[in-house]
Amino acid sequence: MKWQIPKDIEKDATVYMQDVLSKLETSGILEEVDSAALTMLARNYSMFIKASKQLEKDGLTVESDRGNIAQHPLIKVAKDAQTQAMKVMLEFGLTAKARTKLIQKDNESDEDSPFEQFIKQGKETR
């Protein structure tokens, strides 16, 4: 697959996506159809990083023109970007929990279960 990391994302996101691309190519699960999901992951992760950096500078609250203290709007941006990035990460097995599920599937026996044998052969085996 020839997917290009977006040029306009944060440097940390670029480094992460290089690692992701390497892992997915090594595992052999990457296909052309995955390019949109990889772009979403790259952009959402970059947005999370960008919003988080700005929050570190600005603080978690803002003061309105009337003097009221409110949650910084970038908190929602960071949270939404993180949520979307995590959804894509789960799909590609990029979290510890998702990898555990993939490993369990790999470790399952290649033998057909009794139900699978029944479906294939049309008779019960014990």
Secondary structure, DSSP 8 states (H G I E B T S, - for coil): ------TTS-HHHHHHHHHHHHHHHHHT---GGGHHHHHHHHHHHHHHHHHHHHHHHH-SEEE-TTS-EEE-HHHHHHHHHHHHHHHHHHHTT-SHHHHHHHHHHHHS-SS--HHHHHHHHSS---
